[in-house]
Amino acid sequence: MDEKTTMLMHGYNVKLYRLRKNLTQEQLAEKLNISTNYLGRIERGVQIPYFHRQYNLAKSLGVEVYELYLIRDLSKKLPKRVDMAKNSWIFE
């Protein structure tokens, strides 16, 4: 897997696990003491955090670090966001 694909896969998995935990970007960013902008860059595959931050990210999502790099079908669309009031995912 090349670097770009690795970064996209990592971001996809972070978002997938975040949504499975029904967390907004704001909630996860607050738990990790990072900005929502930074978390958004991670989820878009623009940036990969240093290992200590990946460890904390995985721990907050209830997974192991290696699970952030699992190969998945990127053509499956993830929801754009979580509607916390309705406890549902929003696809746009």
C-alpha positions in Angstrom: 0.0 0.0 0.0 1.4 3.4 -0.9 1.6 6.4 1.5 -1.5 8.2 0.2 -3.6 5.0 0.4 -2.3 4.3 4.0 -3.3 7.8 5.1 -6.7 7.5 3.5 -7.3 4.1 5.1 -6.2 5.4 8.5 -8.6 8.3 8.3 -11.4 6.2 7.1 -10.9 3.8 10.0 -10.7 6.6 12.6 -14.0 8.0 11.3 -15.6 4.5 11.2 -14.7 3.8 14.8 -15.7 7.3 15.9 -19.1 6.8 14.4 -19.5 3.3 15.9 -19.0 4.9 19.3 -21.6 7.6 18.4 -19.1 10.4 19.0 -19.0 13.7 17.2 -15.7 15.1 16.1 -16.0 17.7 18.9 -16.5 15.0 21.6 -13.5 12.9 20.4 -11.3 15.9 19.9 -12.1 17.1 23.4 -11.2 13.6 24.9 -7.9 13.8 23.0 -7.2 17.4 23.8 -6.8 18.2 20.1 -8.7 20.6 17.8 -11.6 19.5 15.7 -9.7 20.9 12.7 -6.8 18.5 13.4 -9.2 15.6 13.9 -10.8 16.4 10.6 -7.5 16.4 8.8 -6.8 12.9 10.3 -10.2 11.6 9.2 -9.7 13.0 5.6 -6.3 11.3 5.4 -4.4 14.5 5.1 -2.4 13.9 8.3 -1.3 11.0 10.5 -0.6 11.7 14.1 2.6 10.7 15.9 2.4 7.3 17.7 1.7 8.5 21.2 -1.4 10.4 19.8 -2.4 7.3 17.7 -2.2 5.2 20.9 -4.5 7.7 22.7 -6.8 7.9 19.7 -7.1 4.1 19.5 -7.7 3.8 23.2 -10.5 6.5 23.1 -12.1 4.5 20.2 -11.8 1.2 22.1 -9.5 -0.4 19.5 -5.9 -1.3 19.1 -3.5 0.9 17.1 -3.2 -1.7 14.3 -6.9 -1.6 13.7 -6.6 2.0 12.5 -4.6 0.6 9.6 -6.9 -2.3 8.6 -7.6 -2.5 4.9 -11.2 -1.8 4.1 -13.4 -1.1 1.0 -13.1 2.7 0.7 -16.0 2.8 -1.7 -18.4 2.2 1.1 -19.7 5.6 2.1 -19.6 6.6 5.8 -22.1 9.0 7.2 -21.2 12.7 7.0 -22.1 13.3 10.7 -23.9 12.1 13.7 -27.1 13.8 14.8 -26.8 13.5 18.6 -30.3 14.7 19.2 -31.8 11.9 17.2 -28.9 9.5 17.9 -28.6 8.8 14.2 -26.2 9.0 11.3 -26.7 11.5 8.5 -25.7 10.6 5.0 -25.5 13.6 2.5 
